[in-house]
Amino acid sequence: MEYDYIIVGAGITGITAAEQLANVYDKKVLLIDKNDHIGGNCYDYYDESGILVHKYGPHIFHTNNEEVYSYLSLFTTWNVYNHKLVCNINNTVIPVPFNLISIDKTMQDDNQKITTALLTEYIVNDTLPLDKLKESKNPDIQKLVSYVNENIYTPYVKKIYGVDPEKICEVDGVNINITISYDCRYYQDKYQAVPSNGYTSMFENMLSNHNINILLEHDYNDIISIDLENKKVYFNDEEYTGQLIFTGMIDEFFNYCYGKLPYRSIVYMNETVDQIHFQENASIIYPNDYHFTEITEYKYITGQHARNTTIQFAFPTDYNPKYDETNIPYYPIITEENRELFRKYEKLTEKFPQITFMGRLCNYKHLNMDEAVQNVHDVLFRQLKHEIDEEYI
């Protein structure tokens, strides 16, 4: 088959691109992934005990983007789920992001003064980044900032990224905000849900068009070669004149010519527990104690009923592609120095009009699921809108 598009990476970006190209633009697509499954880091499956788990850590779909929500709703029904994340500090479990309940539970000697200061200076239900509160001159608010910094932010970020938190410009993995309310939801978005039958089922529906061929367990380097000097793409040793969409690591694509962009990885370990529930919340983070950062119990997220349960431990570690346990680049380590390195690679992409670079690894930034989907729609529409009848624009 002659392919109009070859897509490298079957994560949510690659899957959305394949679906749009096949269904909206009537293109023939080859989707390649080195894993034995589709879905990238959103992949989920039923374990041996019958519990639906997310292989690469909990993924909760949340958005205020009605168009993205409506689009994905073409391929799944949803279970409404408002994620609540709690933090274990000295055996006291508190909501995160830090809210008025968190203050009451951890700062009992000063909770009334701090709450009064917050309500005087800010608006009820506001959610404010920690850096914004640092600007306050109120000593009670500064006491709160210091507490959150010392007990949650600094130790947790150091655990996740393995570097001095002061060097990190952009943080993923924990919402370091203060919410001026008693609302314990981790996200405040209008739509919060998980696919009723799981993410993998949703992705399978997205890829059901006969114009899409899927090739798993293949490293793209085995079948695609890039002539960086002459700006040509070869597929199975023949020059490929169609379009390539690349969603992998941008530094790897360019053979690390400027050096490697740093990442952190995570080792996830699952355990089946012979009891109805192991903990009182879906996810509990541990910023200070233990080597792991989080324990997730998936029955809270999926709504399953079973006599046993599955829990998952998350152990941050250095990214190392040589070992199966650490070869997934989860978190880009976004420092000013690394951003500058990324910009050099980004500049190189301009010389390859035949190739579209999309996704979090190509952009070296954190992307929520809705952002990834919207980005694909926007990019493809800009490139191909001339092929759609005007009545559909």
C-alpha positions in Angstrom: 0.0 0.0 0.0 1.2 3.5 -0.8 0.9 5.7 2.4 0.1 9.4 2.2 1.3 9.7 5.8 3.6 7.7 8.1 3.2 8.5 11.8 5.9 7.6 14.3 4.5 7.0 17.7 1.1 5.6 18.7 0.4 7.8 21.7 -2.5 10.1 21.9 -0.9 12.6 19.5 -0.1 10.0 16.9 -3.5 8.3 17.3 -5.4 11.5 17.0 -3.4 12.4 13.9 -4.1 9.0 12.3 -7.8 9.3 13.0 -8.2 12.8 11.6 -6.1 12.0 8.5 -8.1 8.8 7.7 -11.6 10.0 8.6 -11.6 13.7 7.8 -9.0 14.0 5.0 -9.3 10.5 3.5 -5.5 9.7 3.7 -3.9 6.4 3.9 -1.8 6.1 7.1 0.8 3.9 8.6 1.1 4.2 12.3 4.4 2.8 13.9 5.2 2.2 17.5 8.1 0.3 19.2 5.7 -0.9 22.0 3.5 -4.0 21.7 0.4 -1.8 22.3 -1.2 1.4 21.2 -1.9 4.4 23.5 1.6 5.4 24.6 1.6 6.3 28.2 -2.2 6.4 28.4 -2.3 2.6 27.7 -4.5 0.6 30.2 -5.2 -3.1 30.5 -6.9 -5.7 32.8 -4.4 -7.3 35.1 -4.4 -11.0 36.2 -6.8 -10.1 39.0 -9.3 -8.5 36.6 -8.6 -4.9 37.7 -8.3 -2.2 35.0 -5.0 -0.5 35.6 -3.0 2.3 33.8 0.4 0.8 33.0 2.2 4.1 33.1 0.6 5.8 36.0 -2.9 7.4 36.5 -4.3 9.4 33.6 -7.4 11.4 34.3 -9.0 13.3 31.3 -9.9 16.8 32.3 -10.6 19.9 30.1 -12.5 23.1 29.7 -12.3 22.6 25.9 -15.8 21.5 24.9 -14.7 20.8 21.3 -12.0 18.3 22.4 -14.4 16.6 24.9 -17.1 16.3 22.2 -14.6 15.0 19.7 -13.3 12.2 22.0 -16.9 11.4 23.0 -17.4 10.1 19.4 -15.2 7.2 20.4 -16.1 6.5 24.0 -18.7 7.0 26.7 -17.4 8.5 30.0 -17.5 7.8 33.7 -17.5 11.1 35.4 -14.6 11.1 37.9 -13.4 14.0 40.0 -9.8 13.2 40.9 -8.8 13.9 44.5 -5.1 13.8 45.3 -3.9 13.7 48.9 -0.5 14.1 50.4 1.0 12.2 53.4 2.9 14.6 55.6 4.1 13.1 58.9 1.2 10.5 58.7 -1.3 13.3 58.2 -3.2 13.0 55.0 -4.2 16.4 53.4 -5.7 17.5 50.1 -3.5 18.7 47.3 -3.5 21.4 46.0 -3.3 22.9 49.4 -6.6 24.3 50.5 -8.3 25.6 53.6 -8.8 22.0 54.9 -5.0 21.4 54.4 -4.3 24.5 56.5 -6.7 23.4 59.3 -5.0 19.9 59.5 -1.4 20.9 59.3 -1.1 24.4 60.8 -3.5 24.2 63.7 -1.8 26.9 65.8 -2.0 29.5 62.9 -4.9 28.2 60.8 -7.4 31.0 61.7 -4.9 33.8 61.1 -3.7 32.3 57.8 -7.3 31.7 56.5 -8.3 35.2 57.5 -5.2 36.6 55.7 -6.0 34.6 52.5 -9.7 35.7 52.5 -8.7 39.3 53.0 -6.1 39.4 50.3 -7.6 37.1 47.7 -11.0 36.0 46.3 -12.9 32.9 47.6 -12.4 29.9 45.2 -9.3 31.4 43.6 -6.5 29.0 42.8 -3.2 30.7 43.0 0.3 29.4 42.2 2.8 29.4 45.1 4.9 32.0 43.3 2.0 34.4 43.4 1.6 34.0 47.1 5.3 34.7 47.6 4.6 38.3 46.5 2.4 38.9 49.5 3.8 41.0 52.3 1.5 39.4 54.9 3.6 37.4 57.4 0.9 34.8 57.9 0.7 34.1 54.2 4.5 33.8 54.1 4.3 31.3 56.9 2.0 29.2 54.7 4.3 29.6 51.7 7.2 28.4 53.7 5.3 25.4 55.0 4.2 24.2 51.6 7.7 24.8 50.2 9.5 22.9 52.9 7.0 20.0 53.3 5.7 19.4 49.8 7.2 21.4 46.9 10.9 21.2 47.5 11.2 17.5 48.6 8.7 16.3 46.0 10.2 18.1 43.1 13.7 16.9 44.1 12.4 13.4 44.3 10.7 13.6 40.8 13.4 15.4 38.9 16.6 14.6 40.8 17.9 18.1 40.6 17.7 21.3 42.7 14.1 22.5 42.5 15.2 26.1 42.1 16.6 25.2 38.6 13.2 23.8 37.4 11.2 26.2 35.3 8.1 24.0 34.7 6.8 21.3 37.0 4.6 18.3 36.1 3.3 15.6 38.4 1.9 17.7 41.3 -0.2 20.8 41.4 1.7 23.3 43.6 -1.1 25.8 44.1 -3.1 27.1 46.9 -6.9 26.9 46.6 -8.9 29.5 48.6 -11.8 27.1 49.3 -12.7 23.8 50.8 -12.9 22.2 47.3 -10.7 19.1 47.4 -10.8 18.3 43.7 -7.3 18.1 42.1 -8.6 19.7 38.9 -11.2 22.5 38.5 -12.0 21.8 34.9 -15.6 21.6 33.6 -15.1 18.1 32.2 -13.4 15.4 34.3 -13.8 11.8 33.4 -12.2 8.5 32.3 -13.4 6.4 29.3 -16.0 3.9 30.5 -14.2 0.9 28.9 -10.7 2.3 29.3 -8.3 4.4 27.2 -7.2 1.5 25.0 -10.8 0.8 23.9 -11.2 4.4 23.0 -8.0 4.4 21.0 -9.0 1.2 19.2 -12.2 2.9 18.1 -10.3 5.9 16.9 -8.1 3.7 14.7 -10.9 1.5 13.2 -10.7 3.1 9.8 -9.5 0.7 7.1 -7.2 3.5 5.8 -5.0 3.0 8.9 -2.4 0.3 9.2 -0.7 -0.2 12.5 2.8 -1.6 12.9 3.7 -2.4 16.5 7.0 -3.7 18.0 9.0 -1.9 15.4 11.5 0.8 16.0 11.1 3.4 13.4 14.8 3.4 12.7 14.5 -0.2 11.4 12.2 0.9 8.5 12.7 4.6 8.1 15.9 6.5 7.6 16.4 10.2 7.4 19.0 11.8 5.2 19.6 14.8 7.4 22.0 16.4 4.9 19.8 16.2 1.9 16.5 16.5 3.8 15.1 13.2 2.4 13.1 10.4 4.0 13.5 6.8 3.1 10.9 4.0 3.8 12.0 0.4 3.4 15.1 1.7 1.6 13.1 3.6 -1.0 12.7 7.4 -1.1 9.4 8.3 0.5 7.6 11.3 -1.0 4.6 11.4 1.4 4.4 13.2 4.7 6.0 12.0 7.9 4.6 12.9 11.4 7.2 12.4 14.1 6.1 12.3 17.8 9.2 10.9 19.4 12.2 12.5 21.1 13.4 15.5 19.0 17.1 15.1 20.1 17.1 11.5 19.1 15.6 12.4 15.6 18.6 14.6 15.0 21.1 12.1 16.3 21.8 14.2 19.4 23.9 16.6 17.3 23.7 19.3 20.0 23.7 16.8 22.9 21.0 15.0 24.8 17.9 16.6 26.3 17.6 15.3 29.9 14.6 13.4 31.1 13.5 11.5 34.2 11.8 8.2 34.1 9.6 6.3 36.6 9.5 2.6 37.5 5.9 1.5 38.2 5.4 -1.6 40.4 1.9 -3.2 40.8 0.8 -5.4 43.6 -2.5 -7.2 44.1 -3.9 -7.0 47.6 -6.5 -9.4 48.9 -8.8 -6.8 50.4 -11.5 -4.6 49.1 -9.5 -1.4 49.5 -5.9 -0.7 50.4 -6.1 3.0 51.1 -8.8 5.7 51.5 -8.1 7.6 48.3 -7.2 6.9 44.7 -3.8 8.5 44.8 -1.6 9.4 47.8 1.7 11.1 47.3 4.7 10.9 49.7 6.9 13.9 49.2 9.2 13.1 52.2 9.2 9.5 53.1 10.1 6.3 51.2 11.7 6.0 47.8 8.4 6.0 45.9 6.5 9.2 45.4 2.9 7.9 45.0 0.6 5.0 45.6 -2.4 4.7 43.3 -5.4 2.4 43.8 -7.2 2.1 40.4 -10.6 0.8 41.6 -11.4 4.4 42.9 -10.7 5.7 39.3 -12.5 3.0 37.3 -15.4 2.4 39.7 -14.9 -1.4 39.6 -16.2 -3.6 42.3 -14.1 -6.6 43.3 -13.0 -8.5 46.4 -9.4 -7.7 45.7 -7.6 -4.5 44.6 -4.5 -3.5 42.7 -2.1 -0.8 43.9 0.7 0.8 42.0 3.9 2.3 43.4 5.8 5.0 41.5 9.6 5.2 41.8 11.2 8.1 40.0 14.6 7.3 38.5 17.1 8.5 35.9 16.1 8.0 32.3 18.3 5.3 30.7 17.2 3.9 27.3 19.6 0.9 27.8 17.3 -0.7 30.4 13.7 -1.8 29.9 12.7 -0.5 33.4 13.9 3.0 32.8 13.7 3.5 29.0 10.6 5.7 29.0 11.2 9.5 29.1 8.3 10.7 31.4 9.4 14.1 32.6 11.4 16.6 30.6 13.7 18.4 33.0 12.8 21.9 32.0 15.6 24.3 33.1 16.6 27.4 31.2 19.7 25.6 30.0 17.7 22.7 28.6 15.1 25.1 27.1 17.9 26.7 25.2 19.2 23.3 24.0 15.7 22.4 22.8 15.4 25.7 20.8 18.4 24.6 18.8 16.7 21.4 17.8 13.4 23.2 17.2 15.2 25.5 14.7 16.4 22.4 12.8 12.8 21.3 12.2 12.2 24.3 10.0 14.4 22.7 7.3 12.2 19.7 6.9 8.9 20.7 5.3 8.1 17.0 4.6 8.1 16.3 8.4 5.7 17.5 11.0 6.9 17.4 14.6 4.2 17.0 17.2 3.6 15.9 20.8 5.3 16.4 24.2 8.6 14.8 23.3 8.9 16.9 20.1 8.0 20.0 22.0 10.0 19.1 25.2 7.1 20.2 27.4 4.3 18.9 29.5 1.1 18.4 27.5 -2.2 17.4 29.0 -4.3 15.1 26.9 -6.7 17.8 25.7 -3.8 20.0 24.7 -2.3 17.2 22.7 -5.6 16.5 20.9 -6.2 20.2 20.2 -2.7 20.7 18.9 -3.1 17.9 16.3 -6.4 19.3 15.1 -5.0 22.8 14.7 -1.8 21.7 12.9 -3.6 19.4 10.4 -6.3 21.9 9.7 -3.7 24.6 8.9 -1.9 22.1 6.6 -4.9 20.5 4.9 -7.9 22.9 5.1 -7.8 23.4 1.4 -8.8 19.8 1.0 -12.1 20.1 2.9 -15.2 21.3 1.2 -16.1 24.8 2.3 -19.4 23.7 3.7 -17.5 21.7 6.4 -15.1 24.5 7.4 
